[in-house]
Structures are given as structure tokens and as C-alpha cells.
């Protein structure tokens, strides 16, 4: 059996209302997904995280390397893609293109063997994962946080036990918003903050000190991802756990974070950092350093299912009889591509999402929806 065909689809959906964060504004969702088909007709789906048109160009570049290879030998395929692009693609969007193909091959392999991806990774240590709501983006330039209260109440009513909010508007304004949110949701719901690397070192320290009394579960991307030493110094100056890594690629990038003691939590995006094949290696590195891993997700439910299977396979550190729940990022912003593209739909019950036990990623793509949003 060999890989016979690789097809890409750029999907676009215009949002009913724009939203923004510390860096830029979103008025649409534009995502590249890939379908890898074997010579027996079986297929798998993958997704890349990054500019959709660049991802598609990268997948086109990688196609001749992958077509004709055995889909069961996913590590061999990954190494072929990596070695033949190493001279010009050690970081960035071409690694995300590799990730999309790698994910589709894992899905395909699972379907061929009749096993879920979590089993292929080595087995599921857990049957369900606790999602945290990623939301509370800014919606008005005149009053960026004007809809925060209503949105947070929706998450509470849906049963979320953890919420991540956007910051990055300035130290004083961020403090007021975080304080307001903590007062609203109470002490029983986890609260995380994400500045999307909006601050310099001095500002990050100031904000961290002001919000420390508010029981913040982590401060995500406080600084630009290039400044590993500043991340380490910030960790030493605050009791809030520091998280980062969605802008890192491959085990080598994450090794920089880990050996510099830059973060308490690493957040690889599996759809960008090298796919499931490389994510398994990144997880091994994290466990070696005793650092927690919570994947970043953004896109369609293909990426969410990838993270579900990956988290199911993560070992608990440290091991104990009463283990804490593992978290998964569950974006709540408007996204028809996430809600409509795949089936069966994601269900959250009692604040938890079950790990799929169907072959592959446990989902399929609705071809009518695919063509509805395909450019």
C-alpha cells in the first residue's frame, strides 16, 4: 500500500463580527486542510496552522517527497520531509505544511489498522479531557472589553471550569479587566491570561505583580518568543506560572525553551510544530525537564481532535493515585469551519470532552460543507 494522492483545500468564512487581540484583527477564518489518500482508497485528514495560501504552497512542495511511500511508515515519511527541506525550512510555515501532512497520515494509518490515533501513540492514559474556554477577545476599539461580562456568563452556564482571556491593552487597563473577570467568575473557575507577546520585560513584571493576588493559572506569552532569557527572569520574579511555545517549531525550538528554564508550561501547536510525530518527541523532552504540556489549538475540529488523542497519551507528572484533569484549549470565538466541517460533533458533558475511540482521529469531513467554504 502506498500514498496515492494529496489534496489541499483552502477554506474561508467571513465572520459576522470582527474581533481582535493585542496584535491584529480577525474579520474572517481562512484555514488550509489536506486529504491524503492511499492506493486502497482509504484517506486521512490533516490541518496546518498558519497562512493558508503559504501552507498550501508548502504542501505542494512536499507532495513529490511523500507520494509513493507507505502510510504505515509515518516516521520514515516525516524524516524524508524534514531532511529534504532542512536547508531552508527549519522553522516556520513549511514545518506547518509538514505537520498537516503528518497528521493526515496518522489519521489514515489509524483507519487502515482500525485503531484510534491515541492507541497508535502508545495508548490512552485517560478517557476524557477538561476543556478550557478560549475567548474574551476584544470587540470594540472604543471599549474593547464591553462584552466580557455577558460572554463569561455564557461559559459558566455551559459548564466550563476554566477560562482564558485576552490582555495586552496596557498594564492598568489589563489589571482592571482581569480583576473584573475574577470578581465575576468567582474563585472556583480557573482564569488564565494571554497577552500574545504584547509586553516588554518591565511591563510584564509590572502586570504580573498586580494580578498575582487574583489566582491566575498562567500568564501566556507575556514576552516576544525570541527572548528566552527574559522569560526565565520573569519566571523568577512572579508566582504566576509562565506559558508559551505556540510560536516554536520542532523539538529543537522547544529544547531552547526548556534548557533555558523559560516556561512552566509549554504549548506546542501540533498543526504547526511538526505534527503528531514530532509532538511525541516534544512531549518526551518536556517530561525530561519536568515541564507541563498543554497544546495550543486554533482552526477546525481536526486540530482539536489531534490534540485530544495526543493529550490522552500524555503521561501524568508526577504520577499519583488521584490524578488532576488534563486541559485542552477549546476556542469559543465564531468559527463555522470548526463547527460544521467534521462529524460527529464535539460534545462537552459535565465540563469534560471524551477521547474518541473510533479509528484514526475519529472524525470525517462533510464534503458538502468542504465545498461550501472552499475557495
C-alpha positions in Angstrom: 0.0 0.0 0.0 1.3 3.5 -0.9 0.2 7.1 -0.6 -1.5 7.8 -3.9 -2.8 11.3 -3.7 -2.5 14.5 -1.6 -5.2 17.2 -2.0 -5.4 20.6 -0.3 -8.4 22.8 0.4 -8.3 26.5 1.5 -11.4 27.2 3.4 -12.7 30.7 4.1 -15.6 32.1 6.1 -16.4 35.7 6.7 -17.2 36.5 10.4 -20.5 38.2 11.3 -18.4 40.5 13.6 -14.7 41.2 13.7 -12.7 40.6 16.9 -9.1 41.5 17.8 -6.3 40.9 20.3 -3.1 42.6 21.1 -1.6 42.2 17.7 -4.2 42.4 15.0 -7.9 42.0 14.0 -9.8 39.0 12.5 -12.6 39.5 10.1 -12.6 36.0 8.6 -11.4 32.5 9.1 -9.0 31.1 6.5 -7.6 27.6 7.0 -5.8 25.0 4.9 -6.8 21.4 5.3 -5.2 18.4 3.5 -6.6 15.0 2.4 -4.1 12.1 2.0 -5.4 9.1 0.1 -3.8 5.7 -0.1 -3.8 3.3 -3.1 -6.6 1.2 -1.5 -8.9 4.3 -1.4 -8.6 4.9 2.4 -7.9 8.5 3.3 -7.0 10.7 6.3 -7.4 14.4 7.1 -4.9 16.9 8.4 -4.7 20.7 9.1 -2.0 23.3 9.2 -1.7 26.3 11.5 -0.5 29.4 9.6 -1.3 31.5 6.5 -3.5 29.2 4.4 -2.1 30.1 0.9 1.5 29.6 2.2 0.6 26.3 3.8 -0.9 25.1 0.5 2.3 26.1 -1.4 4.4 24.2 1.2 2.2 21.1 0.8 2.6 21.3 -3.0 6.4 21.3 -2.5 6.3 18.3 -0.2 3.9 16.2 -2.4 6.6 14.6 -4.6 8.5 13.5 -1.4 5.5 11.8 0.1 3.6 10.3 -2.8 4.5 6.6 -3.3 5.6 6.0 0.3 4.0 3.5 2.7 1.5 5.4 5.0 2.1 2.9 7.8 5.8 4.1 8.0 4.9 7.6 9.2 8.2 8.3 10.9 10.1 7.4 7.7 7.9 9.8 5.8 8.4 12.6 8.4 12.1 12.2 8.2 12.1 12.3 4.4 10.1 15.6 4.5 12.4 17.0 7.2 15.7 16.1 5.6 14.8 17.2 2.1 13.7 20.7 3.4 16.2 21.2 6.2 18.4 23.7 4.4 15.6 26.2 4.0 12.8 25.2 6.4 14.0 24.7 9.9 11.3 26.9 11.2 8.0 28.5 10.1 5.2 27.7 7.7 6.8 24.9 5.8 7.1 23.0 9.1 3.3 23.6 9.5 2.8 22.1 6.0 4.8 19.1 7.1 2.6 19.0 10.2 -0.6 18.9 8.2 0.6 16.0 6.0 1.9 14.1 9.1 -1.5 14.5 10.9 -3.4 13.2 7.8 -1.1 10.2 7.6 -1.7 9.4 11.3 -5.5 9.6 10.6 -5.0 7.4 7.5 -2.9 4.9 9.4 -5.5 4.6 12.1 -8.2 4.0 9.6 -6.1 1.3 7.8 -5.4 -0.5 11.1 -8.9 0.1 12.6 -7.4 1.8 15.7 -7.7 5.3 17.2 -4.7 7.6 17.0 -4.3 7.5 20.8 -3.7 3.8 20.6 -1.2 4.2 17.8 0.7 6.8 20.0 1.0 4.1 22.7 -2.3 4.1 24.5 -4.8 6.4 26.3 -3.9 7.1 29.9 -7.3 8.8 30.2 -10.8 8.7 28.6 -11.7 12.4 28.9 -10.1 15.8 29.0 -11.2 19.1 30.6 -11.6 21.9 28.0 -10.9 25.5 28.9 -12.7 28.2 27.0 -10.5 30.5 25.0 -12.4 33.7 24.4 -12.9 37.2 25.8 -11.3 38.7 22.7 -11.7 42.5 22.2 -14.7 43.5 20.1 -14.8 47.3 20.1 -11.9 49.7 19.7 -13.7 52.3 21.8 -14.5 49.9 24.6 -12.6 46.6 23.9 -13.9 44.6 26.9 -17.5 45.8 26.7 -18.9 42.3 26.1 -16.7 40.4 28.6 -19.4 40.0 31.3 -22.0 38.6 29.0 -19.5 36.2 27.3 -18.1 34.9 30.6 -21.6 34.2 31.9 -22.2 32.0 28.8 -19.1 30.0 29.5 -20.2 29.5 33.1 -23.6 28.4 32.0 -22.1 25.9 29.6 -20.2 24.2 32.4 -16.6 25.4 31.7 -14.4 25.2 34.7 -11.5 27.2 33.2 -11.5 30.4 31.0 -8.6 32.2 29.2 -9.0 35.9 28.5 -7.1 38.2 26.2 -4.9 41.0 27.6 -2.3 43.3 26.1 -4.0 46.7 26.2 -1.7 48.2 28.8 -0.8 47.3 32.3 -3.5 49.4 34.1 -6.4 48.5 31.7 -5.4 44.8 31.7 -5.4 44.8 35.5 -8.9 46.3 35.7 -10.2 43.7 33.2 -8.6 40.8 34.9 -9.8 42.0 38.3 -13.3 42.4 37.0 -13.3 38.9 35.4 -12.1 37.3 38.6 -14.8 39.1 40.6 -17.4 37.9 38.1 -16.5 34.2 37.8 -15.5 33.7 41.4 -12.7 31.6 42.9 -13.9 28.1 41.7 -13.2 28.7 38.0 -9.6 28.8 36.7 -8.6 32.0 35.0 -5.7 32.3 32.5 -4.4 35.4 30.7 -2.8 35.7 27.3 -1.1 38.8 26.0 0.1 37.3 22.7 3.6 38.7 23.4 2.4 42.3 23.8 4.8 43.4 26.6 8.4 44.2 27.2 10.2 42.8 30.2 9.5 45.7 32.5 5.8 45.9 31.7 5.3 42.1 32.0 6.8 42.2 35.6 4.5 45.2 36.5 1.4 43.4 35.3 2.3 40.0 36.8 2.8 41.7 40.2 -0.5 43.4 40.0 -2.5 40.3 39.1 -0.7 37.8 41.3 -3.4 38.1 44.1 -6.1 37.2 41.6 -5.1 33.5 41.4 -4.1 33.3 37.8 -3.4 29.8 36.5 -0.9 31.0 33.9 0.3 34.1 32.1 0.6 33.1 28.4 3.1 34.7 26.0 3.9 37.7 28.2 7.0 38.5 26.0 8.2 38.1 22.5 9.1 34.5 21.8 12.7 35.3 20.9 13.6 36.4 24.5 14.3 33.1 26.2 16.4 34.6 29.0 13.8 37.3 29.7 11.2 34.6 30.1 13.4 32.9 32.6 14.0 36.1 34.6 10.2 36.8 34.6 9.5 33.3 36.0 11.9 34.1 38.9 10.0 37.4 39.6 6.4 36.1 39.8 4.4 33.3 41.4 2.2 33.1 38.3 3.2 30.1 36.0 4.5 31.3 32.7 3.3 29.6 29.5 4.5 29.8 25.9 5.5 27.9 22.8 2.8 28.3 20.2 5.4 30.1 18.1 8.0 27.4 18.4 8.8 24.7 15.9 10.2 21.2 16.2 11.9 19.6 19.2 14.9 21.9 18.7 12.9 25.0 19.3 11.2 23.6 22.4 14.6 22.5 23.7 15.6 26.2 23.7 12.6 26.9 25.9 13.2 24.0 28.2 17.0 24.2 28.7 16.7 28.0 29.4 14.0 27.3 32.0 11.9 29.8 30.2 8.4 28.5 30.9 6.4 26.4 33.4 4.0 25.2 30.7 4.9 24.6 27.0 2.2 24.9 24.4 3.1 23.4 21.0 0.6 23.7 18.3 0.6 20.2 16.8 -0.6 21.6 13.5 2.5 23.8 13.2 5.3 22.4 15.3 5.9 19.2 13.4 2.7 17.2 13.6 2.0 14.2 15.9 5.3 12.5 15.0 7.3 15.4 16.4 4.8 16.3 19.2 5.6 12.9 20.7 9.3 13.8 20.8 8.5 17.3 22.3 6.4 15.6 25.0 9.4 13.3 25.8 11.6 16.4 26.1 9.1 18.1 28.4 8.8 15.1 30.7 12.6 15.0 30.9 12.6 18.6 32.2 9.5 18.1 34.4 7.6 20.7 32.5 3.8 20.6 31.9 2.5 20.4 28.3 -0.9 21.8 27.2 -1.2 22.1 23.4 -2.3 25.2 21.6 -5.3 24.8 19.2 -6.8 27.1 16.6 -8.7 26.2 13.5 -11.1 23.4 12.7 -12.1 20.5 14.9 -9.5 18.4 13.0 -6.9 20.2 15.1 -8.9 19.8 18.3 -9.2 16.0 17.7 -5.5 15.8 17.1 -4.9 17.4 20.5 -7.5 15.1 22.2 -5.7 12.0 21.1 -2.3 13.5 21.9 -3.3 14.5 25.4 -4.9 11.1 26.0 -1.4 9.6 25.6 0.5 12.1 27.8 1.9 10.6 31.0 1.0 12.2 34.3 3.8 14.1 36.0 4.2 13.3 38.8 2.3 10.0 39.0 -0.2 9.7 41.8 -3.4 7.8 42.5 -5.7 10.9 42.3 -4.6 12.5 39.1 -5.5 16.0 38.1 -7.6 16.6 34.9 -5.6 17.4 31.8 -6.6 20.6 30.0 -7.3 21.1 26.3 -7.7 24.5 24.6 -11.3 24.9 23.2 -11.6 28.2 21.2 -15.1 29.7 21.5 -14.8 32.5 19.0 -17.1 32.5 15.9 -15.8 29.7 13.6 -18.2 27.9 11.2 -15.3 25.9 9.9 -14.8 24.4 13.4 -18.5 23.8 14.0 -19.6 22.5 10.6 -16.7 20.8 8.8 -16.4 17.5 10.6 -18.7 14.9 12.2 -19.6 13.7 14.7 -19.6 17.0 16.6 -17.6 17.6 19.7 -19.7 17.3 22.9 -18.9 18.6 26.3 -20.7 16.9 29.2 -20.2 17.7 32.8 -17.3 20.0 31.8 -15.4 17.3 30.0 -14.8 16.0 26.4 -14.4 12.3 25.8 -11.5 11.0 23.8 -12.8 9.5 20.6 -12.3 5.7 20.3 -13.2 5.4 16.6 -10.4 4.6 14.0 -7.9 7.4 13.2 -8.9 10.8 14.6 -12.4 9.5 15.0 -14.0 12.1 12.6 -14.7 12.6 9.0 -15.2 15.7 6.8 -18.6 16.6 5.4 -17.8 17.0 1.7 -20.7 19.4 1.1 -19.5 21.7 3.9 -16.0 21.4 2.5 -17.1 22.6 -0.9 -19.3 25.3 0.6 -16.3 27.0 2.2 -13.5 26.0 -0.3 -12.0 28.8 -2.3 
